[in-house]
Amino acid sequence: MSKEKPTVKVTLVKSPIGALPKHKLCLKGLGLRRMHQSVEVEDNPAVRGMISKISYMLAVD
């Protein structure tokens, strides 16, 4: 019995140029490198915290 972990699709829509260094590290932690790149990440409190910190740069589905 394997349970699928819930995921969140995150897309980078604003350039990280000029963003705070900690915000750039959040992008790296989420696995985002390029503009308009989308990744599916596991939905857990740590990821939710990173998403909320840099929500101005992301589109979340």
Distance bins in CASP14 RR format, pairs under 12 A and 6 or more apart:
PFRMAT RR
TARGET T0000
AUTHOR 0000-0000-0000
RMODE 2
METHOD distances of the structure
MODEL  1
4 40 0 0 0 0 0 1 0 0 0 0 0
4 42 0 0 0 0 0 1 0 0 0 0 0
4 43 0 0 0 0 0 1 0 0 0 0 0
5 40 0 0 0 0 0 1 0 0 0 0 0
5 41 0 0 0 0 0 1 0 0 0 0 0
5 42 1 0 1 0 0 0 0 0 0 0 0
5 43 1 0 0 1 0 0 0 0 0 0 0
5 44 0 0 0 0 1 0 0 0 0 0 0
5 47 0 0 0 0 0 1 0 0 0 0 0
6 40 0 0 0 0 0 1 0 0 0 0 0
6 41 0 0 0 0 0 1 0 0 0 0 0
6 42 1 0 0 1 0 0 0 0 0 0 0
6 43 1 0 1 0 0 0 0 0 0 0 0
6 44 0 0 0 0 1 0 0 0 0 0 0
6 47 0 0 0 0 0 1 0 0 0 0 0
6 48 0 0 0 0 0 1 0 0 0 0 0
7 38 0 0 0 0 0 1 0 0 0 0 0
7 39 0 0 0 0 1 0 0 0 0 0 0
7 40 1 0 1 0 0 0 0 0 0 0 0
7 41 1 0 0 1 0 0 0 0 0 0 0
7 42 1 0 0 1 0 0 0 0 0 0 0
7 43 1 0 1 0 0 0 0 0 0 0 0
7 44 0 0 0 0 0 1 0 0 0 0 0
7 47 0 0 0 0 1 0 0 0 0 0 0
7 60 0 0 0 0 0 1 0 0 0 0 0
7 61 0 0 0 0 1 0 0 0 0 0 0
8 30 0 0 0 0 1 0 0 0 0 0 0
8 38 0 0 0 0 0 1 0 0 0 0 0
8 39 0 0 0 0 1 0 0 0 0 0 0
8 40 1 0 0 1 0 0 0 0 0 0 0
8 41 1 0 1 0 0 0 0 0 0 0 0
8 42 1 0 0 1 0 0 0 0 0 0 0
8 43 1 0 1 0 0 0 0 0 0 0 0
8 44 0 0 0 0 1 0 0 0 0 0 0
8 46 0 0 0 0 0 1 0 0 0 0 0
8 47 1 0 0 1 0 0 0 0 0 0 0
8 48 0 0 0 0 1 0 0 0 0 0 0
8 49 0 0 0 0 0 1 0 0 0 0 0
8 50 0 0 0 0 0 1 0 0 0 0 0
8 51 1 0 0 1 0 0 0 0 0 0 0
8 52 0 0 0 0 0 1 0 0 0 0 0
8 58 0 0 0 0 1 0 0 0 0 0 0
8 59 0 0 0 0 0 1 0 0 0 0 0
8 60 1 0 0 1 0 0 0 0 0 0 0
8 61 1 0 0 1 0 0 0 0 0 0 0
9 30 0 0 0 0 0 1 0 0 0 0 0
9 32 0 0 0 0 0 1 0 0 0 0 0
9 37 0 0 0 0 0 1 0 0 0 0 0
9 38 1 0 1 0 0 0 0 0 0 0 0
9 39 1 0 0 1 0 0 0 0 0 0 0
9 40 1 0 1 0 0 0 0 0 0 0 0
9 41 0 0 0 0 1 0 0 0 0 0 0
9 42 0 0 0 0 0 1 0 0 0 0 0
9 43 0 0 0 0 0 1 0 0 0 0 0
9 47 0 0 0 0 0 1 0 0 0 0 0
9 51 0 0 0 0 0 1 0 0 0 0 0
9 58 0 0 0 0 0 1 0 0 0 0 0
9 59 0 0 0 0 1 0 0 0 0 0 0
9 60 1 0 0 1 0 0 0 0 0 0 0
9 61 1 0 1 0 0 0 0 0 0 0 0
10 26 0 0 0 0 0 1 0 0 0 0 0
10 27 0 0 0 0 1 0 0 0 0 0 0
10 29 0 0 0 0 0 1 0 0 0 0 0
10 30 1 0 1 0 0 0 0 0 0 0 0
10 31 0 0 0 0 1 0 0 0 0 0 0
10 32 1 0 0 1 0 0 0 0 0 0 0
10 36 0 0 0 0 0 1 0 0 0 0 0
10 37 0 0 0 0 1 0 0 0 0 0 0
10 38 1 0 0 1 0 0 0 0 0 0 0
10 39 1 0 1 0 0 0 0 0 0 0 0
10 40 1 0 0 1 0 0 0 0 0 0 0
10 41 1 0 0 1 0 0 0 0 0 0 0
10 42 0 0 0 0 0 1 0 0 0 0 0
10 43 0 0 0 0 0 1 0 0 0 0 0
10 47 0 0 0 0 1 0 0 0 0 0 0
10 48 0 0 0 0 0 1 0 0 0 0 0
10 49 0 0 0 0 0 1 0 0 0 0 0
10 50 0 0 0 0 1 0 0 0 0 0 0
10 51 1 0 0 1 0 0 0 0 0 0 0
10 52 0 0 0 0 0 1 0 0 0 0 0
10 54 0 0 0 0 1 0 0 0 0 0 0
10 55 0 0 0 0 1 0 0 0 0 0 0
10 57 0 0 0 0 1 0 0 0 0 0 0
10 58 1 0 1 0 0 0 0 0 0 0 0
10 59 1 0 0 1 0 0 0 0 0 0 0
10 60 1 0 1 0 0 0 0 0 0 0 0
10 61 1 0 0 1 0 0 0 0 0 0 0
11 27 0 0 0 0 0 1 0 0 0 0 0
11 30 0 0 0 0 0 1 0 0 0 0 0
11 31 0 0 0 0 0 1 0 0 0 0 0
11 32 0 0 0 0 1 0 0 0 0 0 0
11 34 0 0 0 0 0 1 0 0 0 0 0
11 35 0 0 0 0 1 0 0 0 0 0 0
11 36 1 0 0 1 0 0 0 0 0 0 0
11 37 1 0 0 1 0 0 0 0 0 0 0
11 38 1 0 1 0 0 0 0 0 0 0 0
11 39 0 0 0 0 1 0 0 0 0 0 0
11 40 0 0 0 0 0 1 0 0 0 0 0
11 41 0 0 0 0 0 1 0 0 0 0 0
11 51 0 0 0 0 0 1 0 0 0 0 0
11 57 0 0 0 0 1 0 0 0 0 0 0
11 58 1 0 0 1 0 0 0 0 0 0 0
11 59 1 0 1 0 0 0 0 0 0 0 0
11 60 1 0 0 1 0 0 0 0 0 0 0
11 61 1 0 0 1 0 0 0 0 0 0 0
12 19 0 0 0 0 0 1 0 0 0 0 0
12 23 0 0 0 0 0 1 0 0 0 0 0
12 24 0 0 0 0 0 1 0 0 0 0 0
12 26 0 0 0 0 0 1 0 0 0 0 0
12 27 1 0 0 1 0 0 0 0 0 0 0
12 28 0 0 0 0 0 1 0 0 0 0 0
12 30 0 0 0 0 1 0 0 0 0 0 0
12 31 0 0 0 0 1 0 0 0 0 0 0
12 32 1 0 1 0 0 0 0 0 0 0 0
12 33 0 0 0 0 1 0 0 0 0 0 0
12 34 1 0 0 1 0 0 0 0 0 0 0
12 35 1 0 1 0 0 0 0 0 0 0 0
12 36 1 0 0 1 0 0 0 0 0 0 0
12 37 1 0 1 0 0 0 0 0 0 0 0
12 38 0 0 0 0 1 0 0 0 0 0 0
12 39 0 0 0 0 1 0 0 0 0 0 0
12 51 0 0 0 0 0 1 0 0 0 0 0
12 54 0 0 0 0 1 0 0 0 0 0 0
12 55 0 0 0 0 0 1 0 0 0 0 0
12 56 0 0 0 0 0 1 0 0 0 0 0
12 57 1 0 0 1 0 0 0 0 0 0 0
12 58 1 0 0 1 0 0 0 0 0 0 0
12 59 0 0 0 0 1 0 0 0 0 0 0
12 60 0 0 0 0 0 1 0 0 0 0 0
13 27 0 0 0 0 0 1 0 0 0 0 0
13 32 0 0 0 0 0 1 0 0 0 0 0
13 34 0 0 0 0 0 1 0 0 0 0 0
13 35 1 0 0 1 0 0 0 0 0 0 0
13 36 1 0 0 1 0 0 0 0 0 0 0
13 37 0 0 0 0 1 0 0 0 0 0 0
13 38 0 0 0 0 1 0 0 0 0 0 0
13 54 0 0 0 0 0 1 0 0 0 0 0
13 55 0 0 0 0 0 1 0 0 0 0 0
13 56 0 0 0 0 1 0 0 0 0 0 0
13 57 1 0 0 1 0 0 0 0 0 0 0
13 58 1 0 0 1 0 0 0 0 0 0 0
13 59 1 0 1 0 0 0 0 0 0 0 0
13 60 0 0 0 0 0 1 0 0 0 0 0
13 61 0 0 0 0 0 1 0 0 0 0 0
14 23 0 0 0 0 0 1 0 0 0 0 0
14 27 0 0 0 0 0 1 0 0 0 0 0
14 32 0 0 0 0 0 1 0 0 0 0 0
14 35 0 0 0 0 1 0 0 0 0 0 0
14 36 0 0 0 0 0 1 0 0 0 0 0
14 54 0 0 0 0 1 0 0 0 0 0 0
14 55 0 0 0 0 0 1 0 0 0 0 0
14 56 1 0 0 1 0 0 0 0 0 0 0
14 57 1 0 1 0 0 0 0 0 0 0 0
14 58 1 0 0 1 0 0 0 0 0 0 0
14 59 0 0 0 0 1 0 0 0 0 0 0
15 23 0 0 0 0 0 1 0 0 0 0 0
15 24 0 0 0 0 0 1 0 0 0 0 0
15 27 0 0 0 0 0 1 0 0 0 0 0
15 32 0 0 0 0 0 1 0 0 0 0 0
15 33 0 0 0 0 0 1 0 0 0 0 0
15 34 0 0 0 0 1 0 0 0 0 0 0
15 35 1 0 0 1 0 0 0 0 0 0 0
15 36 0 0 0 0 0 1 0 0 0 0 0
15 37 0 0 0 0 0 1 0 0 0 0 0
15 54 0 0 0 0 0 1 0 0 0 0 0
15 56 0 0 0 0 0 1 0 0 0 0 0
15 57 1 0 0 1 0 0 0 0 0 0 0
16 22 0 0 0 0 0 1 0 0 0 0 0
16 23 1 0 0 1 0 0 0 0 0 0 0
16 24 1 0 1 0 0 0 0 0 0 0 0
16 25 0 0 0 0 0 1 0 0 0 0 0
16 26 0 0 0 0 1 0 0 0 0 0 0
16 27 1 0 1 0 0 0 0 0 0 0 0
16 28 0 0 0 0 1 0 0 0 0 0 0
16 30 0 0 0 0 0 1 0 0 0 0 0
16 32 0 0 0 0 1 0 0 0 0 0 0
16 33 0 0 0 0 1 0 0 0 0 0 0
16 34 0 0 0 0 0 1 0 0 0 0 0
16 35 0 0 0 0 1 0 0 0 0 0 0
16 37 0 0 0 0 0 1 0 0 0 0 0
16 54 0 0 0 0 1 0 0 0 0 0 0
16 56 0 0 0 0 0 1 0 0 0 0 0
16 57 1 0 0 1 0 0 0 0 0 0 0
16 58 0 0 0 0 0 1 0 0 0 0 0
17 23 0 0 0 0 0 1 0 0 0 0 0
17 24 0 0 0 0 1 0 0 0 0 0 0
17 27 0 0 0 0 0 1 0 0 0 0 0
17 35 0 0 0 0 0 1 0 0 0 0 0
17 57 0 0 0 0 0 1 0 0 0 0 0
18 24 0 0 0 0 1 0 0 0 0 0 0
18 57 0 0 0 0 0 1 0 0 0 0 0
19 25 0 0 0 0 1 0 0 0 0 0 0
19 26 0 0 0 0 1 0 0 0 0 0 0
19 27 1 0 0 1 0 0 0 0 0 0 0
19 28 0 0 0 0 0 1 0 0 0 0 0
19 32 0 0 0 0 0 1 0 0 0 0 0
19 53 0 0 0 0 0 1 0 0 0 0 0
19 54 1 0 0 1 0 0 0 0 0 0 0
19 56 0 0 0 0 1 0 0 0 0 0 0
19 57 1 0 0 1 0 0 0 0 0 0 0
19 58 0 0 0 0 0 1 0 0 0 0 0
20 26 0 0 0 0 1 0 0 0 0 0 0
20 27 0 0 0 0 0 1 0 0 0 0 0
20 53 0 0 0 0 1 0 0 0 0 0 0
20 54 0 0 0 0 1 0 0 0 0 0 0
20 56 0 0 0 0 0 1 0 0 0 0 0
20 57 0 0 0 0 0 1 0 0 0 0 0
21 27 0 0 0 0 0 1 0 0 0 0 0
21 28 0 0 0 0 0 1 0 0 0 0 0
21 54 0 0 0 0 0 1 0 0 0 0 0
22 28 0 0 0 0 0 1 0 0 0 0 0
22 29 0 0 0 0 0 1 0 0 0 0 0
22 49 0 0 0 0 0 1 0 0 0 0 0
22 50 0 0 0 0 0 1 0 0 0 0 0
22 53 1 0 0 1 0 0 0 0 0 0 0
22 54 0 0 0 0 1 0 0 0 0 0 0
23 29 0 0 0 0 0 1 0 0 0 0 0
23 30 0 0 0 0 0 1 0 0 0 0 0
23 32 0 0 0 0 0 1 0 0 0 0 0
23 49 0 0 0 0 0 1 0 0 0 0 0
23 50 0 0 0 0 1 0 0 0 0 0 0
23 51 0 0 0 0 0 1 0 0 0 0 0
23 52 0 0 0 0 0 1 0 0 0 0 0
23 53 1 0 0 1 0 0 0 0 0 0 0
23 54 1 0 1 0 0 0 0 0 0 0 0
23 55 0 0 0 0 0 1 0 0 0 0 0
23 56 0 0 0 0 1 0 0 0 0 0 0
23 57 1 0 0 1 0 0 0 0 0 0 0
23 58 0 0 0 0 0 1 0 0 0 0 0
24 30 0 0 0 0 0 1 0 0 0 0 0
24 31 0 0 0 0 0 1 0 0 0 0 0
24 32 0 0 0 0 1 0 0 0 0 0 0
24 33 0 0 0 0 0 1 0 0 0 0 0
24 50 0 0 0 0 0 1 0 0 0 0 0
24 53 0 0 0 0 0 1 0 0 0 0 0
24 54 0 0 0 0 1 0 0 0 0 0 0
24 57 0 0 0 0 1 0 0 0 0 0 0
25 31 0 0 0 0 0 1 0 0 0 0 0
25 32 0 0 0 0 0 1 0 0 0 0 0
25 50 0 0 0 0 1 0 0 0 0 0 0
25 53 0 0 0 0 1 0 0 0 0 0 0
25 54 0 0 0 0 1 0 0 0 0 0 0
26 32 0 0 0 0 1 0 0 0 0 0 0
26 41 0 0 0 0 0 1 0 0 0 0 0
26 46 0 0 0 0 0 1 0 0 0 0 0
26 47 0 0 0 0 1 0 0 0 0 0 0
26 48 0 0 0 0 0 1 0 0 0 0 0
26 49 0 0 0 0 1 0 0 0 0 0 0
26 50 1 0 1 0 0 0 0 0 0 0 0
26 51 0 0 0 0 1 0 0 0 0 0 0
26 52 0 0 0 0 1 0 0 0 0 0 0
26 53 1 0 1 0 0 0 0 0 0 0 0
26 54 1 0 1 0 0 0 0 0 0 0 0
26 55 0 0 0 0 0 1 0 0 0 0 0
26 56 0 0 0 0 0 1 0 0 0 0 0
26 57 0 0 0 0 1 0 0 0 0 0 0
26 58 0 0 0 0 1 0 0 0 0 0 0
27 33 1 0 0 1 0 0 0 0 0 0 0
27 34 0 0 0 0 0 1 0 0 0 0 0
27 35 0 0 0 0 0 1 0 0 0 0 0
27 37 0 0 0 0 1 0 0 0 0 0 0
27 39 0 0 0 0 0 1 0 0 0 0 0
27 41 0 0 0 0 0 1 0 0 0 0 0
27 50 0 0 0 0 1 0 0 0 0 0 0
27 51 0 0 0 0 0 1 0 0 0 0 0
27 53 0 0 0 0 0 1 0 0 0 0 0
27 54 1 0 0 1 0 0 0 0 0 0 0
27 55 0 0 0 0 0 1 0 0 0 0 0
27 56 0 0 0 0 0 1 0 0 0 0 0
27 57 1 0 0 1 0 0 0 0 0 0 0
27 58 0 0 0 0 1 0 0 0 0 0 0
28 39 0 0 0 0 0 1 0 0 0 0 0
28 50 0 0 0 0 1 0 0 0 0 0 0
28 54 0 0 0 0 0 1 0 0 0 0 0
29 39 0 0 0 0 1 0 0 0 0 0 0
29 41 0 0 0 0 1 0 0 0 0 0 0
29 42 0 0 0 0 0 1 0 0 0 0 0
29 46 0 0 0 0 1 0 0 0 0 0 0
29 47 0 0 0 0 1 0 0 0 0 0 0
29 49 0 0 0 0 0 1 0 0 0 0 0
29 50 1 0 0 1 0 0 0 0 0 0 0
29 51 0 0 0 0 0 1 0 0 0 0 0
29 53 0 0 0 0 0 1 0 0 0 0 0
29 54 0 0 0 0 0 1 0 0 0 0 0
30 37 0 0 0 0 0 1 0 0 0 0 0
30 38 0 0 0 0 0 1 0 0 0 0 0
30 39 1 0 0 1 0 0 0 0 0 0 0
30 40 0 0 0 0 0 1 0 0 0 0 0
30 41 1 0 1 0 0 0 0 0 0 0 0
30 42 0 0 0 0 0 1 0 0 0 0 0
30 46 0 0 0 0 0 1 0 0 0 0 0
30 47 1 0 0 1 0 0 0 0 0 0 0
30 48 0 0 0 0 0 1 0 0 0 0 0
30 49 0 0 0 0 0 1 0 0 0 0 0
30 50 1 0 1 0 0 0 0 0 0 0 0
30 51 1 0 0 1 0 0 0 0 0 0 0
30 52 0 0 0 0 0 1 0 0 0 0 0
30 53 0 0 0 0 0 1 0 0 0 0 0
30 54 0 0 0 0 1 0 0 0 0 0 0
30 55 0 0 0 0 0 1 0 0 0 0 0
30 57 0 0 0 0 0 1 0 0 0 0 0
30 58 0 0 0 0 1 0 0 0 0 0 0
30 60 0 0 0 0 0 1 0 0 0 0 0
31 37 0 0 0 0 1 0 0 0 0 0 0
31 38 0 0 0 0 0 1 0 0 0 0 0
31 39 1 0 1 0 0 0 0 0 0 0 0
31 40 0 0 0 0 0 1 0 0 0 0 0
31 41 1 0 0 1 0 0 0 0 0 0 0
31 42 0 0 0 0 0 1 0 0 0 0 0
31 47 0 0 0 0 0 1 0 0 0 0 0
31 50 0 0 0 0 0 1 0 0 0 0 0
31 54 0 0 0 0 0 1 0 0 0 0 0
31 58 0 0 0 0 0 1 0 0 0 0 0
32 38 0 0 0 0 1 0 0 0 0 0 0
32 39 1 0 0 1 0 0 0 0 0 0 0
32 40 0 0 0 0 0 1 0 0 0 0 0
32 41 0 0 0 0 1 0 0 0 0 0 0
32 47 0 0 0 0 0 1 0 0 0 0 0
32 50 0 0 0 0 0 1 0 0 0 0 0
32 51 0 0 0 0 0 1 0 0 0 0 0
32 54 0 0 0 0 1 0 0 0 0 0 0
32 57 0 0 0 0 1 0 0 0 0 0 0
32 58 0 0 0 0 1 0 0 0 0 0 0
32 59 0 0 0 0 0 1 0 0 0 0 0
32 60 0 0 0 0 0 1 0 0 0 0 0
33 39 0 0 0 0 1 0 0 0 0 0 0
35 57 0 0 0 0 1 0 0 0 0 0 0
35 58 0 0 0 0 0 1 0 0 0 0 0
35 59 0 0 0 0 0 1 0 0 0 0 0
36 57 0 0 0 0 0 1 0 0 0 0 0
36 58 0 0 0 0 0 1 0 0 0 0 0
36 59 0 0 0 0 1 0 0 0 0 0 0
37 57 0 0 0 0 0 1 0 0 0 0 0
37 58 0 0 0 0 0 1 0 0 0 0 0
37 59 0 0 0 0 0 1 0 0 0 0 0
38 58 0 0 0 0 0 1 0 0 0 0 0
38 59 0 0 0 0 1 0 0 0 0 0 0
38 60 0 0 0 0 0 1 0 0 0 0 0
38 61 0 0 0 0 1 0 0 0 0 0 0
39 47 0 0 0 0 0 1 0 0 0 0 0
39 50 0 0 0 0 0 1 0 0 0 0 0
39 51 0 0 0 0 0 1 0 0 0 0 0
39 58 0 0 0 0 0 1 0 0 0 0 0
39 59 0 0 0 0 0 1 0 0 0 0 0
39 60 0 0 0 0 0 1 0 0 0 0 0
39 61 0 0 0 0 0 1 0 0 0 0 0
40 47 0 0 0 0 0 1 0 0 0 0 0
40 60 0 0 0 0 0 1 0 0 0 0 0
40 61 0 0 0 0 1 0 0 0 0 0 0
41 47 1 0 1 0 0 0 0 0 0 0 0
41 48 0 0 0 0 1 0 0 0 0 0 0
41 49 0 0 0 0 0 1 0 0 0 0 0
41 50 0 0 0 0 1 0 0 0 0 0 0
41 51 0 0 0 0 1 0 0 0 0 0 0
41 58 0 0 0 0 0 1 0 0 0 0 0
41 60 0 0 0 0 0 1 0 0 0 0 0
41 61 0 0 0 0 0 1 0 0 0 0 0
42 48 0 0 0 0 0 1 0 0 0 0 0
42 50 0 0 0 0 0 1 0 0 0 0 0
42 51 0 0 0 0 0 1 0 0 0 0 0
43 49 0 0 0 0 0 1 0 0 0 0 0
43 50 0 0 0 0 0 1 0 0 0 0 0
43 51 0 0 0 0 1 0 0 0 0 0 0
43 60 0 0 0 0 0 1 0 0 0 0 0
43 61 0 0 0 0 0 1 0 0 0 0 0
44 50 0 0 0 0 0 1 0 0 0 0 0
44 51 0 0 0 0 0 1 0 0 0 0 0
45 51 0 0 0 0 0 1 0 0 0 0 0
45 52 0 0 0 0 0 1 0 0 0 0 0
46 52 0 0 0 0 0 1 0 0 0 0 0
46 53 0 0 0 0 0 1 0 0 0 0 0
47 53 0 0 0 0 0 1 0 0 0 0 0
47 54 0 0 0 0 0 1 0 0 0 0 0
47 58 0 0 0 0 0 1 0 0 0 0 0
47 60 0 0 0 0 0 1 0 0 0 0 0
48 54 0 0 0 0 0 1 0 0 0 0 0
48 55 0 0 0 0 0 1 0 0 0 0 0
48 58 0 0 0 0 0 1 0 0 0 0 0
48 60 0 0 0 0 1 0 0 0 0 0 0
49 55 0 0 0 0 1 0 0 0 0 0 0
49 58 0 0 0 0 0 1 0 0 0 0 0
49 60 0 0 0 0 0 1 0 0 0 0 0
50 57 0 0 0 0 0 1 0 0 0 0 0
50 58 0 0 0 0 1 0 0 0 0 0 0
50 60 0 0 0 0 0 1 0 0 0 0 0
51 57 0 0 0 0 1 0 0 0 0 0 0
51 58 1 0 0 1 0 0 0 0 0 0 0
51 59 0 0 0 0 0 1 0 0 0 0 0
51 60 1 0 0 1 0 0 0 0 0 0 0
51 61 0 0 0 0 0 1 0 0 0 0 0
52 58 0 0 0 0 1 0 0 0 0 0 0
52 60 0 0 0 0 1 0 0 0 0 0 0
54 60 0 0 0 0 0 1 0 0 0 0 0
END
